[in-house]
Amino acid sequence: MKRTSPGILRGIVAANVRRYRKALGMSQQDFAYDIEMDRTYFGGVERGERNVSIDNIERIARGLNVSADLLLLQPDRSAEDGAASPDP
């Protein structure tokens, strides 16, 4: 079965997770280990290939030290260019 492109919200979550993780200076593997999530599943979330549950959004947000709602917001174009650090 051919994969379709990710939905808009899935793509937004993916971009935000990637941006905040990189701002922490962590690899996918290290971050996934810290939040006790399978690395391949986490990688799929970050690429917008996996549907992510509300529970996992909360788990990822805690690991990133951000509120879960920030992962659902359309990123600012200026923030994407200069990966803003998450607030503790």
C-alpha contacts under 8 A as a table, 3 or more apart, distances in Angstrom:
res1	aa1	res2	aa2	distance
6	P	10	R	5.98
6	P	11	G	5.99
6	P	48	G	5.75
6	P	49	E	6.30
7	G	10	R	5.22
7	G	11	G	6.21
8	I	11	G	5.18
8	I	12	I	6.29
9	L	12	I	4.95
9	L	13	V	6.18
9	L	72	L	6.90
10	R	13	V	5.19
10	R	14	A	6.14
10	R	48	G	5.46
10	R	49	E	7.93
10	R	50	R	7.94
10	R	51	N	7.00
11	G	14	A	5.00
11	G	15	A	6.16
11	G	47	R	7.66
11	G	48	G	5.13
12	I	15	A	5.22
12	I	16	N	6.17
12	I	71	L	7.38
12	I	72	L	6.37
12	I	73	L	6.95
12	I	74	Q	5.96
12	I	75	P	7.24
13	V	16	N	5.20
13	V	17	V	6.01
13	V	45	V	7.95
13	V	46	E	7.62
13	V	48	G	7.49
13	V	71	L	5.22
13	V	72	L	5.52
13	V	73	L	7.77
14	A	17	V	5.27
14	A	18	R	6.12
14	A	45	V	5.92
14	A	46	E	4.30
14	A	47	R	5.79
14	A	48	G	5.11
15	A	18	R	5.24
15	A	19	R	6.08
15	A	46	E	6.86
15	A	47	R	7.89
15	A	75	P	7.75
16	N	19	R	5.09
16	N	20	Y	6.10
16	N	70	L	7.82
16	N	71	L	5.46
16	N	72	L	7.76
16	N	75	P	6.78
17	V	20	Y	5.35
17	V	21	R	5.99
17	V	46	E	6.25
17	V	60	I	7.79
17	V	71	L	6.54
18	R	21	R	5.21
18	R	22	K	6.09
18	R	46	E	5.84
19	R	22	K	5.30
19	R	23	A	6.18
19	R	80	E	7.24
19	R	83	A	6.01
19	R	84	A	7.96
20	Y	23	A	4.97
20	Y	24	L	6.45
20	Y	64	L	6.43
20	Y	83	A	7.47
20	Y	84	A	7.74
20	Y	85	S	6.85
20	Y	86	P	6.29
21	R	24	L	5.18
21	R	25	G	6.59
21	R	26	M	5.99
21	R	27	S	7.62
21	R	28	Q	7.79
21	R	31	F	7.49
21	R	64	L	6.45
22	K	25	G	4.87
22	K	26	M	5.93
22	K	27	S	7.44
22	K	83	A	7.90
23	A	26	M	7.82
23	A	83	A	6.30
23	A	84	A	6.92
23	A	85	S	5.43
23	A	86	P	7.27
24	L	64	L	7.60
24	L	85	S	7.46
26	M	30	D	6.20
26	M	31	F	6.00
27	S	30	D	5.25
27	S	31	F	6.09
28	Q	31	F	5.22
28	Q	32	A	5.92
28	Q	39	R	6.75
28	Q	42	F	7.36
28	Q	43	G	6.74
29	Q	32	A	5.24
29	Q	33	Y	6.12
29	Q	39	R	5.57
30	D	33	Y	5.10
30	D	34	D	6.19
31	F	34	D	5.06
31	F	35	I	6.38
31	F	63	G	7.59
32	A	35	I	5.32
32	A	36	E	5.92
32	A	37	M	4.95
32	A	38	D	6.22
32	A	39	R	5.28
32	A	42	F	6.36
33	Y	36	E	4.95
33	Y	37	M	6.15
33	Y	38	D	7.36
33	Y	39	R	7.23
34	D	37	M	7.81
34	D	63	G	7.37
35	I	59	R	6.74
35	I	60	I	6.89
35	I	63	G	6.01
37	M	41	Y	7.30
37	M	42	F	6.66
38	D	41	Y	5.32
38	D	42	F	6.19
39	R	42	F	5.01
39	R	43	G	5.99
40	T	43	G	4.99
40	T	44	G	6.22
41	Y	44	G	5.09
41	Y	45	V	6.35
41	Y	50	R	7.26
42	F	45	V	5.01
42	F	46	E	6.22
43	G	46	E	5.03
43	G	47	R	6.19
44	G	47	R	5.07
44	G	48	G	6.10
44	G	49	E	4.92
44	G	50	R	5.12
45	V	48	G	5.08
45	V	49	E	5.87
45	V	50	R	4.86
45	V	51	N	6.86
45	V	52	V	6.64
46	E	49	E	7.60
47	R	50	R	7.77
48	G	51	N	7.66
52	V	56	N	6.18
52	V	57	I	6.61
53	S	56	N	5.17
53	S	57	I	6.23
54	I	57	I	4.99
54	I	58	E	6.24
55	D	58	E	5.18
55	D	59	R	6.27
56	N	59	R	4.82
56	N	60	I	6.02
57	I	60	I	5.17
57	I	61	A	6.03
57	I	68	A	6.31
57	I	71	L	7.76
58	E	61	A	5.05
58	E	62	R	6.16
58	E	67	S	7.90
58	E	68	A	5.54
59	R	62	R	5.26
59	R	63	G	6.39
60	I	63	G	5.11
60	I	64	L	6.22
61	A	64	L	4.98
61	A	65	N	5.99
61	A	66	V	5.24
61	A	67	S	5.82
61	A	68	A	5.12
61	A	71	L	7.33
62	R	65	N	4.98
62	R	66	V	6.28
62	R	67	S	7.23
62	R	68	A	7.76
63	G	66	V	7.89
64	L	86	P	7.50
65	N	86	P	6.96
65	N	87	D	7.06
65	N	88	P	5.52
66	V	70	L	6.84
66	V	86	P	6.37
66	V	87	D	6.56
66	V	88	P	6.83
67	S	70	L	5.70
67	S	71	L	7.56
68	A	71	L	5.57
68	A	72	L	7.31
69	D	72	L	5.30
69	D	73	L	6.77
70	L	73	L	5.38
75	P	79	A	6.84
75	P	80	E	6.83
76	D	79	A	5.07
76	D	80	E	6.34
77	R	80	E	5.13
77	R	81	D	6.49
78	S	81	D	5.22
78	S	82	G	6.47
79	A	82	G	5.25
79	A	83	A	5.21
79	A	84	A	5.46
80	E	83	A	5.20
80	E	84	A	7.55
